[in-house]
């Protein structure tokens, strides 16, 4: 099964249809250019950090040092616990005397920003039997997940190009495999998520596996991966609707069964009241959102543009004050981003979904959330890998899409803290550079889909 539908085969010996071997990787200079683009987010992040420090601004750390420390932390786990501390607190509360009021106590009374569904804690219930439920123990699991995600991305690029290469082009294919393997080590959302001890690392892995299973025509495996992901990030449950409208029955059934199993276990263990309490938490977050610069959603953009709350200093106890413009802007934009991937199934004449449609939906559903932290964009990494495989394998993709993808990669993949210089001005939408890069990525994925349909 070809990953790219309706495409003519590529003869690697033909100068007319050999895009990668002749146009992209045919010589040392193009390879150097691709490597420069690969590491550009680190360079841009460092320059942003250096300029911010020179201007006397509060800095958020040196991205180069953070990426270098990542290698060490893969071998020696640290105690960072952005996800683990609130999750461990929640588990202790559930097994205590007030276990039926998890969110009322932890979220509304203690103002602990525990925003995970009860189903996410089922994972920890199983883990505690073979690993300590400590930040270091859970970060050790994160290290394994991070490495497996990197390897899965390398497999994905090989699957993307498996039907498009001759033996003569195998050297170039191996080069792309190395590039894909390195992507999580230089891409700020994955680097930061791992560094601070985020369960987002697990979701990133599951998203990559879902795309990989799809490309291997293993729709049941794809559905299971998405089902597991939505037990941690419930908004990905939208893939149940996506699977139905695209008539992907095996994916939908596998995802529904996986999520239902976790849901049943969670309700039996923690009670229905806690699950209803989680809905109240989601409603509260949707009404307020976050103004802090790292919130790369429409909600974050509007809160900052209207100067609702402090957008440069993290507040671990409070959300942005209520604002009706932000509230309705968040709701409407979220609905649009959720509906577009569903509507494409009818707009394109009833064709079958492709891997690009899957990645398009992953990015849309991520951006639709009222709170989309920059590390949540780790879910976009498989889309960049697919796009790289597309350019490597076939002709007919407009150059403007390549330029757009490069811009998107630089924006989404970099830590541009220098944009905080505009925080107190009406130019502060530039702080939403990750969101802007995500929009560009969606436009590029749309362009790639169209070029595939007309090839």
C-alpha positions as CSV (number, residue, x, y, z in Angstrom):
1,X,0.0,0.0,0.0
2,X,1.4,3.4,-1.0
3,X,1.3,6.1,1.7
4,X,0.7,8.8,-0.9
5,X,-2.5,8.0,-2.9
6,X,-3.0,8.6,-6.6
7,X,0.6,9.2,-7.3
8,X,2.6,7.9,-10.2
9,X,5.6,5.7,-9.4
10,X,9.0,7.3,-9.3
11,X,12.0,6.0,-11.2
12,X,15.1,6.9,-9.2
13,X,17.1,6.8,-12.4
14,X,15.0,9.3,-14.3
15,X,16.1,12.9,-14.2
16,X,12.5,14.0,-14.8
17,X,11.0,12.2,-11.8
18,X,13.9,11.9,-9.4
19,X,13.1,14.7,-7.0
20,X,15.2,13.7,-4.0
21,X,18.3,12.1,-5.6
22,X,18.7,14.9,-8.1
23,X,17.1,18.0,-6.7
24,X,17.3,17.6,-2.9
25,X,20.0,15.2,-2.0
26,X,22.0,15.0,-5.2
27,X,25.0,16.8,-3.8
28,X,26.7,17.9,-0.7
29,X,25.2,21.4,-0.6
30,X,21.5,20.4,-0.6
31,X,22.3,17.9,2.2
32,X,24.0,20.6,4.1
33,X,21.0,22.8,3.6
34,X,18.7,20.2,5.0
35,X,20.9,19.6,8.0
36,X,21.0,23.4,8.5
37,X,17.2,23.5,8.5
38,X,17.2,20.6,10.9
39,X,19.3,22.3,13.5
40,X,17.9,25.9,12.8
41,X,15.4,25.8,15.7
42,X,18.2,25.4,18.1
43,X,20.2,28.2,16.6
44,X,17.1,30.5,16.4
45,X,16.3,29.6,20.0
46,X,19.8,30.4,21.2
47,X,19.9,33.7,19.4
48,X,16.5,34.6,20.9
49,X,17.8,33.7,24.4
50,X,21.0,35.7,23.9
51,X,19.3,38.8,22.6
52,X,16.7,38.6,25.5
53,X,19.5,38.4,28.0
54,X,21.4,41.2,26.4
55,X,18.3,43.4,26.7
56,X,18.0,42.6,30.4
57,X,14.8,40.6,29.9
58,X,13.8,37.7,32.0
59,X,14.9,34.6,30.2
60,X,13.4,31.2,30.1
61,X,16.6,29.2,29.8
62,X,19.2,28.5,27.1
63,X,17.6,26.1,24.4
64,X,21.0,24.8,23.4
65,X,21.8,23.9,27.0
66,X,18.4,22.4,27.4
67,X,18.9,20.2,24.4
68,X,22.4,19.2,25.5
69,X,21.0,18.3,28.9
70,X,18.4,16.1,27.3
71,X,21.0,13.5,26.3
72,X,22.2,13.2,29.9
73,X,18.6,13.0,31.2
74,X,17.9,10.2,28.9
75,X,20.4,8.2,30.9
76,X,20.1,9.8,34.3
77,X,16.5,10.8,35.0
78,X,15.8,14.1,36.8
79,X,13.2,15.1,39.3
80,X,11.2,17.5,37.1
81,X,7.5,16.8,37.6
82,X,5.3,19.1,35.5
83,X,2.8,16.3,35.1
84,X,3.9,13.8,37.7
85,X,3.5,15.9,40.9
86,X,-0.2,16.8,40.3
87,X,-1.0,13.2,39.0
88,X,0.7,11.6,42.1
89,X,-1.3,14.0,44.3
90,X,-4.5,13.1,42.5
91,X,-3.8,9.4,43.0
92,X,-3.2,9.8,46.7
93,X,-6.4,11.8,47.1
94,X,-8.4,9.2,45.2
95,X,-7.3,6.5,47.6
96,X,-7.9,8.6,50.6
97,X,-10.9,9.6,52.6
98,X,-12.0,12.3,50.1
99,X,-11.6,10.2,47.0
100,X,-15.0,11.1,45.6
101,X,-14.2,14.8,45.4
102,X,-11.0,14.8,43.4
103,X,-11.5,17.9,41.2
104,X,-13.4,19.9,43.8
105,X,-10.6,19.5,46.3
106,X,-7.5,19.5,44.1
107,X,-8.5,21.9,41.3
108,X,-11.1,24.3,42.8
109,X,-10.0,24.4,46.5
110,X,-6.2,23.8,46.3
111,X,-5.9,25.6,43.0
112,X,-3.6,22.8,41.7
113,X,-3.8,22.8,37.9
114,X,-4.6,19.1,37.6
115,X,-6.3,19.1,34.2
116,X,-6.0,15.4,33.3
117,X,-8.9,13.0,33.0
118,X,-9.4,10.3,35.6
119,X,-8.6,7.7,32.9
120,X,-5.0,9.1,32.8
121,X,-4.5,7.8,36.3
122,X,-5.3,4.2,35.3
123,X,-1.9,4.2,33.7
124,X,-0.2,5.0,37.0
125,X,-2.3,2.3,38.7
126,X,-0.6,-0.3,36.5
127,X,2.9,1.3,36.5
128,X,3.1,1.3,40.3
129,X,3.4,-2.5,40.2
130,X,6.8,-2.5,38.4
131,X,8.2,1.1,38.8
132,X,8.2,3.6,41.6
133,X,5.6,6.4,41.3
134,X,8.2,9.1,41.8
135,X,9.2,11.9,39.4
136,X,12.5,10.1,38.7
137,X,10.8,6.8,38.1
138,X,8.2,8.2,35.8
139,X,10.9,10.2,33.9
140,X,12.8,7.0,33.4
141,X,9.7,5.7,31.5
142,X,9.6,9.1,29.7
143,X,13.2,8.4,28.5
144,X,12.1,5.1,27.0
145,X,9.1,6.7,25.4
146,X,11.2,9.5,24.0
147,X,13.7,7.1,22.4
148,X,11.0,4.9,21.0
149,X,9.3,7.9,19.5
150,X,12.5,8.9,17.8
151,X,12.9,5.4,16.4
152,X,9.3,5.3,15.3
153,X,9.8,8.5,13.4
154,X,12.8,6.9,11.6
155,X,10.6,3.9,10.6
156,X,7.9,6.3,9.5
157,X,10.2,8.0,7.0
158,X,11.3,4.7,5.6
159,X,7.7,3.6,5.2
160,X,6.9,6.9,3.5
161,X,9.5,6.2,0.8
162,X,9.5,2.4,0.6
163,X,7.7,2.3,-2.8
164,X,9.5,5.2,-4.4
165,X,13.2,4.2,-4.3
166,X,15.6,2.1,-6.2
167,X,18.7,0.5,-4.8
168,X,20.7,3.4,-6.2
169,X,18.9,5.8,-4.0
170,X,19.2,3.8,-0.8
171,X,22.0,6.0,0.5
172,X,19.7,9.0,0.3
173,X,17.0,7.1,2.1
174,X,19.4,6.2,4.9
175,X,20.3,9.9,5.2
176,X,16.6,10.8,5.6
177,X,16.3,8.1,8.2
178,X,19.0,9.7,10.3
179,X,17.4,13.1,9.9
180,X,14.0,11.7,11.1
181,X,15.8,10.0,14.0
182,X,17.2,13.4,15.1
183,X,14.1,15.4,14.8
184,X,12.8,15.0,18.4
185,X,16.2,16.0,19.8
186,X,16.1,19.5,18.1
187,X,12.4,20.2,18.0
188,X,11.6,22.4,21.0
189,X,8.1,21.0,21.8
190,X,9.5,17.5,22.3
191,X,12.7,18.7,23.9
192,X,10.8,20.9,26.5
193,X,8.1,18.3,27.1
194,X,10.7,15.7,28.1
195,X,12.8,18.1,30.1
196,X,10.1,19.3,32.4
197,X,8.6,15.8,33.1
198,X,5.5,15.9,30.9
199,X,3.2,13.0,30.1
200,X,2.9,14.7,26.7
201,X,5.9,12.5,25.8
202,X,3.7,9.5,25.9
203,X,1.0,11.2,23.8
204,X,3.7,12.1,21.2
205,X,4.7,8.5,21.0
206,X,1.2,7.3,20.6
207,X,0.5,9.9,17.8
208,X,3.6,8.8,15.9
209,X,2.6,5.1,16.3
210,X,-0.9,5.9,15.1
211,X,0.5,7.5,11.9
212,X,3.0,4.7,11.4
213,X,0.3,2.0,11.8
214,X,-1.9,4.0,9.3
215,X,0.9,4.0,6.8
216,X,1.4,0.3,7.2
217,X,-2.4,-0.2,6.6
218,X,-2.8,-1.4,10.2
219,X,-5.9,0.5,11.0
220,X,-6.7,-1.5,14.1
221,X,-3.3,-0.6,15.5
222,X,-3.9,3.0,14.6
223,X,-7.2,3.0,16.4
224,X,-5.7,1.4,19.5
225,X,-2.9,4.0,19.6
226,X,-5.5,6.9,19.3
227,X,-7.7,5.3,21.9
228,X,-4.8,5.1,24.4
229,X,-3.9,8.7,23.6
230,X,-7.4,10.0,24.3
231,X,-7.3,8.4,27.7
232,X,-4.7,11.0,28.5
233,X,-5.8,13.8,26.2
234,X,-9.6,13.4,25.9
235,X,-9.9,16.0,23.0
236,X,-8.4,13.3,20.8
237,X,-11.6,11.4,21.3
238,X,-12.8,13.5,18.3
239,X,-11.1,10.9,16.2
240,X,-14.2,8.7,16.9
241,X,-16.2,11.2,14.8
242,X,-13.4,11.5,12.4
243,X,-13.3,7.8,11.8
244,X,-17.0,7.6,11.3
245,X,-17.3,10.4,8.8
246,X,-14.3,9.0,6.9
247,X,-15.8,5.5,7.1
248,X,-12.7,4.1,8.7
249,X,-14.6,1.3,10.6
250,X,-11.7,-0.7,11.9
251,X,-10.0,2.3,13.3
252,X,-13.2,3.6,14.9
253,X,-14.0,0.2,16.4
254,X,-10.5,-0.3,17.8
255,X,-10.4,3.2,19.2
256,X,-13.8,3.0,20.8
257,X,-13.1,-0.4,22.4
258,X,-9.8,0.8,23.8
259,X,-11.2,4.0,25.2
260,X,-14.3,2.3,26.6
261,X,-12.2,-0.3,28.4
262,X,-10.1,2.4,30.1
263,X,-13.3,4.4,30.8
264,X,-15.0,1.4,32.4
265,X,-12.0,0.7,34.6
266,X,-11.7,4.3,35.6
267,X,-15.4,4.6,36.6
268,X,-15.3,1.4,38.6
269,X,-12.1,2.6,40.4
270,X,-12.8,6.3,40.9
271,X,-16.6,6.6,40.7
272,X,-18.9,8.5,38.2
273,X,-18.8,11.7,40.3
274,X,-15.1,12.3,39.6
275,X,-15.7,11.9,35.9
276,X,-18.5,14.5,36.0
277,X,-16.2,16.7,38.0
278,X,-13.7,16.6,35.2
279,X,-16.3,18.0,32.9
280,X,-16.7,20.9,35.2
281,X,-13.0,21.5,35.1
282,X,-13.0,21.5,31.3
283,X,-15.9,24.0,31.3
284,X,-14.0,26.3,33.7
285,X,-10.8,26.2,31.6
286,X,-12.9,26.9,28.4
287,X,-14.4,30.0,30.1
288,X,-11.0,31.4,31.1
289,X,-8.0,29.9,29.5
290,X,-4.4,31.1,29.9
291,X,-2.8,34.3,29.0
292,X,0.7,33.0,29.6
293,X,2.9,33.2,26.4
294,X,3.3,29.4,26.2
295,X,-0.5,29.0,25.5
296,X,-0.4,28.7,21.7
297,X,-4.1,28.7,21.0
298,X,-6.7,31.3,19.9
299,X,-7.5,31.6,23.5
300,X,-4.0,32.6,24.4
301,X,-3.7,34.9,21.5
302,X,-6.9,36.8,22.4
303,X,-6.1,36.9,26.1
304,X,-2.8,38.5,25.3
305,X,-4.2,40.8,22.6
306,X,-6.8,42.2,25.1
307,X,-4.3,42.3,27.9
308,X,-6.3,39.9,30.0
309,X,-3.9,38.7,32.7
310,X,-0.1,38.6,32.8
311,X,1.4,37.0,29.7
312,X,5.0,36.7,30.6
313,X,5.0,35.3,34.2
314,X,3.6,31.8,34.9
315,X,0.8,31.7,37.5
316,X,0.5,28.1,38.8
317,X,-2.6,28.8,40.8
318,X,-4.9,31.0,38.7
319,X,-6.3,31.1,35.2
320,X,-6.9,34.2,33.1
321,X,-9.9,36.4,34.2
322,X,-13.1,35.9,32.4
323,X,-13.6,38.0,29.2
324,X,-16.6,37.4,27.0
325,X,-14.7,38.3,23.8
326,X,-12.1,35.7,24.6
327,X,-14.7,33.2,25.7
328,X,-16.7,33.4,22.4
329,X,-13.6,33.7,20.2
330,X,-12.3,30.5,21.9
331,X,-15.5,28.7,21.4
332,X,-16.0,29.6,17.7
333,X,-12.4,29.0,16.7
334,X,-12.4,25.7,18.5
335,X,-15.5,24.6,16.6
336,X,-14.0,25.6,13.3
337,X,-10.8,23.7,13.9
338,X,-12.8,20.7,15.0
339,X,-15.2,20.7,12.1
340,X,-12.7,21.3,9.2
341,X,-11.1,17.8,9.4
342,X,-14.5,16.2,9.5
343,X,-15.9,18.3,6.6
344,X,-13.0,17.4,4.3
345,X,-14.5,13.9,4.0
346,X,-17.4,15.4,2.0
347,X,-15.5,18.3,0.3
348,X,-13.2,15.9,-1.6
349,X,-15.8,13.8,-3.3
350,X,-15.9,10.8,-1.0
351,X,-12.3,9.8,-1.5
352,X,-10.6,7.7,1.2
353,X,-8.6,9.4,3.9
354,X,-4.8,9.5,3.6
355,X,-2.0,9.8,6.2
356,X,-2.0,13.5,5.6
357,X,-5.7,13.7,6.5
358,X,-4.8,11.9,9.8
359,X,-2.0,14.3,10.5
360,X,-4.1,17.3,9.6
361,X,-6.8,16.2,12.1
362,X,-4.1,15.7,14.8
363,X,-2.8,19.2,14.4
364,X,-6.3,20.7,14.2
365,X,-7.6,18.9,17.3
366,X,-4.5,20.0,19.2
367,X,-4.9,23.7,18.2
368,X,-8.7,23.7,18.9
369,X,-8.1,23.4,22.7
370,X,-8.5,26.5,24.8
371,X,-5.1,25.7,26.3
372,X,-2.5,24.4,23.8
373,X,0.9,24.6,25.5
374,X,3.9,24.8,23.2
375,X,5.0,21.3,24.1
376,X,1.6,20.0,23.0
377,X,2.8,20.7,19.4
378,X,5.0,17.6,19.8
379,X,2.0,15.9,18.2
380,X,2.8,17.8,14.9
381,X,6.1,16.0,14.5
382,X,4.7,13.1,12.4
383,X,3.2,15.7,10.0
384,X,6.7,17.1,9.3
385,X,8.1,13.6,8.8
386,X,5.3,12.8,6.3
387,X,5.9,16.0,4.5
388,X,9.6,15.3,4.3
389,X,8.9,11.8,2.9
390,X,6.5,13.4,0.3
391,X,9.1,15.8,-1.0
392,X,11.7,13.0,-1.0
393,X,9.6,10.6,-3.0
394,X,7.5,12.4,-5.6
395,X,7.4,15.4,-8.0
396,X,4.7,17.9,-8.5
397,X,4.8,19.6,-5.0
398,X,4.9,23.4,-5.5
399,X,8.0,25.1,-4.1
400,X,5.8,27.5,-2.1
401,X,4.7,24.6,0.0
402,X,8.4,23.7,0.7
403,X,9.0,27.3,1.8
404,X,5.9,27.2,4.0
405,X,6.9,24.0,5.6
406,X,10.4,25.5,6.4
407,X,8.8,28.6,7.9
408,X,6.4,26.4,9.9
409,X,9.3,24.2,11.2
410,X,11.2,27.2,12.4
411,X,8.2,28.8,14.1
412,X,6.8,25.7,15.8
413,X,10.2,24.1,16.5
414,X,11.9,27.1,18.1
415,X,11.8,28.8,21.5
416,X,11.6,32.4,20.5
417,X,11.4,34.1,23.9
418,X,12.5,37.4,22.4
419,X,8.9,37.9,21.3
420,X,8.2,38.8,24.9
421,X,9.5,42.2,24.2
422,X,6.2,42.9,22.6
423,X,4.1,41.6,25.5
424,X,2.8,44.9,26.6
425,X,2.0,46.2,23.1
426,X,-0.6,45.5,20.4
427,X,2.1,43.7,18.5
428,X,1.9,40.9,21.1
429,X,0.3,38.4,18.6
430,X,3.9,37.7,17.6
431,X,4.1,35.8,20.9
432,X,1.7,33.3,19.3
433,X,4.4,32.3,16.8
434,X,3.9,28.6,17.5
435,X,0.2,28.9,16.7
436,X,1.0,30.8,13.6
437,X,3.4,28.1,12.5
438,X,0.7,25.6,13.2
439,X,-1.7,27.4,10.9
440,X,1.0,27.5,8.2
441,X,1.5,23.8,8.6
442,X,-2.2,23.1,8.1
443,X,-2.1,25.2,4.9
444,X,0.9,23.2,3.7
445,X,-0.7,19.9,4.5
446,X,-3.8,21.1,2.5
447,X,-1.6,22.0,-0.4
448,X,0.2,18.6,-0.3
449,X,-3.2,16.8,-0.3
450,X,-4.3,18.7,-3.3
451,X,-1.1,18.1,-5.2
452,X,-1.5,14.4,-4.4
453,X,-5.0,14.4,-5.8
454,X,-4.0,16.0,-9.1
455,X,-0.7,14.2,-9.6
